[in-house]
Amino acid sequence: AADDILTMLIAARDEDGQPLSDEDLTDQMMTLLFAGHETTATALAWTFHRVLGRPDVLAKIRKEYQRVVGTGPLRPEHVARLEYLDAVVKETMRLDPIIPEVGRRLSRSLRIGGWDLPADVVVAPCIYLVHRRADRWPDPERFDPDRFVGARPGPYEFFPFGGGVRRCIGMAFALYEMKIVLSR
C-alpha cells in the first residue's frame, strides 16, 4: 500500500490507464513541495517577524487566545473565532506577499488602464504594489492588523493567493494551518 505521495503519484493512472510522465511527476512534486509547504513556512516566518517586533500585537493575540480558547486545548471550532489572529496573518500577507506577482496569459484582447492588450500576451499584476496603494491602504508601509478586523477587502485590492479561477487551491488550508501554528 502506498504510504507516501510520490508512491501514490507513480501508481496513479489516467482514464486510459496511462501513468504520469516523468515531467508530470516532477511538476506535481514541485507544486506540493514549493507551493504547498515552502510558501506557508515563509509566510509563518514573516508573521513571526512582524509580531515579535510588536509587543502590543503579541499581547492582543494572547488576550484573544485566552478569551476564545481558555485553558483547554485548541479545537478546530476555535480557529474561526480567532479574528484578530486572522487579521494579523492577512496584514502580514499584505506587506510580505510570498508571491509578489501573478502571471496570466490573456485568452482574448483586453483594455486595462487605457492600454489595449492583445490576446495571448502575458500580464502580471504585482501583488506587492497593489497591497501598498495609499488610496486603499492608508500609511501602506505600517503594520496594522486592525485594518482587517471586521473588514473584507475586495479581490482587486487584496490577493496574496492570486485571484479568480486560478487562485491558490490551498488558500483555505494554508490560512488554517498558519493560525494553528501561530496559536500554539
N, C-alpha and C positions, 0 to 999 in steps of 0.2 A: 504494500500500500504506500502511496505517495505521502510523505510527511513534510515535504518542503515545496516551495513554489516552483523552483526550477524543475524538479522531477515531474510535477504536475503539468507544467508547460510542455516538457519534452513528450509526455504521454498524450497530450491533447491532440485531438483530430478535428478537422473541419467537417462540414456536412457531406463532403465527398470522401472522407476517411484519410485525408492527407494531413501529415504533421506540419507544424510550423517550420518555416525555413530558419536557417541559422541567423539570418538578418532579422526575422520576426522575433526569434527568441532573444536576441541581443536587445532589440527595441523594447520588448516587454520588460526585461530585467532592468534596463536603464531607466525606464519610466518608474518602475517600482522603487528602485534604489534612490534615484535622484529626485524625482517628482514626489514620491510618497514618503521619503524618510529625511533626506538631507534638507529639504525645504522647511519642514516642520522643526527640525533641530535648529536650523539657523534662525527661524522666527522666534523660537524659545530663547535663544541666546540674546537676540536683540531685546526681547521683553525683559529678561533679567537685567540687562544693561540699563535699560530705561528705568525700571522700578527701583533697582538698588541705588540709583543716583537721586531718587526722590523719596526720602523717608515719609513724607506726607502721603504719597500714593501707597506705599507699602502699608502704612497704618490703616488706610481706608480699606485695602484689600483684606487685611487681617480682621478688621471690625466686621466687614460684610460676611466673611467666612464664619466668624463666631456667631453672628446673628442667624445665618442660614443653616449652617451645619451643626453648630454647637460643639459638644464634646464627643459625639459619636463619630462613626466612620462616614466618610464622604460617600454618598449614594448617587446613582445616576439622576434621580429627580432633583438633587441639589444643584447640579451643574447649570441648568437653565435659569435658576434663580440667582446666580452669581452675576448680577447685571453690571456691577462696577468692574469686576474682573473681565467680563466680556468687553467693556469699553476700553480697558487698558490694553487688551490684545488688539483691538481694532485700531486704537490710536498708534500703537507701535507699528502695525502694518501700514498705516497711513504714512508714517515718517520713514519707515525702513521696509518698503516692499521687497520681498525676496526676489521677485522677477520684476525688474524695473520697466520693462516694456513688453508688449504682447503683439506679435505679428499676425496679420491676416491677409490672405490673398483675396482681392475683390472678385466676386463672381460676375458682377456687372458694373458698368460705369457708375460713378457716384460724384456728386458735388459736395465738397466739405469746405466750409470756411472760405468760400469764393474760389476754390480750386476745383477744376474738372479733372477727375482721376479716371483713367480708362480701366476697363475690365482687365483682370489678370495681373494688375500691379499689386505689390505688397505694401500695405500700410502698417505702421507700428505705433499705436497710441502709447505714449510714455506715461505709465502709471505714476512714476516718481514725480513728474512735473504736474500732472493733474492733481495729485494729492497735496500739492503745495500752492495751489491757486489761491491768492489772497482774497479774491472776490468770494470764494466759497469757504475758505478756512482762514479766518482772521488770525493774524500773527502765526502764519503757517509753520514756522520752524519750532514753535513752542510745543512741548509735550504736554497735552491737556486732555486726559481721558474723559473729562466731563463733557467734551464735545459730543460724545457718543451716548451719554446717558439719556435715555428716552428719545433718542434721535434715530432716524432711519435714512441715511443719505441715499441719494439716487444712484442708479447704476452707471451714470456717466461722470460722477464726481468721486466715487469710491469703488475701486475694483481691484483689490490686491490679488484676487484669484482669477483675473481676466473677467470676461463677461459674455453674455448671450449664450447661445447653444454650445459654445466652446469653453465655457467657464470650467475651471478645475473640478473634475468629478469628485475629488477627495476633500473639497472645501469643508463640508459639514464635519467630517471625521477629523480633519486637521484642527479645526477650531475646538471641537470637543476634547481631543487629545491634549491640546495645549492647556485648556482650562483644568483638566485633571492634573497634569504635571505641575502647573503653577499653583494650584490649590494645595498640593502636598508640600 
